[in-house]
Amino acid sequence: MFMLIFARLLAARKAERLLHGAAPKSVEVADGTRIQTDDVASVVPTLVKNGVCTDFRLLPEDVRQILDFAENTVCYPRDGSGKGFLPREFEHANTERQRDVIAAYYFDRVKDCAAIERLQVDPLICGVANAYLGEDVQNIRTRLWWSFPAKRVDDADLHAAAQEKFHFDMNDWRTLKFFFYITPTDEQSGAHRYIEASHRKRRLRHQFTLMVGHEFEELLAYYGPDAIKTVTGDAGAGFAEDPFTFHTGTLCRTKPRLILELEYGPSAPSPSYRYGVLG
Ligand SMILES: O=C(O)CCC(=O)C(=O)O
């Protein structure tokens, strides 16, 4: 509860880091990473400055394994309807519903994908998370989900799937997320968006609030159009994000997007958070 109230305040976040001696440090990467990056030394400084670093790529064989797993495993919408479907059947699933499925998840089935299990403990991912968060952290959540092209959607669907709804996450005082596109993702197929540097620049109104989501127009007026960044990329492209940065998925318009999210933090998560049942 204390965290949920005070972790919204920039001053409290700084104090918490100080108290735990958890200043960002330089990355140490053990051997054996399967992640490619151009300049590992600049990752933490970029995260500190911008809140996001886009310099990661998966090996093609890992992308293939994850895609193969996803294409052949039943996924589920989050709206409690409980009925799963194979991703290639999403249009048929829509015919049985009043509104389209905009996102469908694998929850704890991700444990059956060896490539994902390997990535959760990848030395580069863990090294970056430890360095940015300033102490040895653990994987607290792993999610794999599709965004599907959808037309019959309402505001509640967009909220539930975090699409077209800028927000920040309050999962702990400090966490770091890695996202990897498993399908090629452009502006029309659900690209992720964020507001550069908003994890360290916050107007008071956006700190002293119980809401994690804020209207786009209000954020645009404060941060300016140049700060709004859209991440597109080929299959395998990845980025790390401090989820205190304002961010959102976008509504998929043309083709489905499959994305993997790995989150790291200092405290063990509740079991329902682990694979995205909650949150
Ligand atoms: O779908 C996305 O790109 C964003 C997901 C998101 O907003 C979140 O994980 O909090």
The ligand as an ORCA input file, in Angstrom:
! r2SCAN-3c Opt
* xyz 0 1
  O       1.068     -3.734    -25.775
  C       1.967     -2.939    -25.541
  O       2.805     -2.590    -26.374
  C       2.016     -2.250    -24.183
  C       1.760     -3.127    -23.012
  C       1.641     -2.311    -21.769
  O       1.164     -1.212    -21.786
  C       2.103     -2.806    -20.508
  O       2.718     -3.873    -20.468
  O       1.885     -2.119    -19.475
*
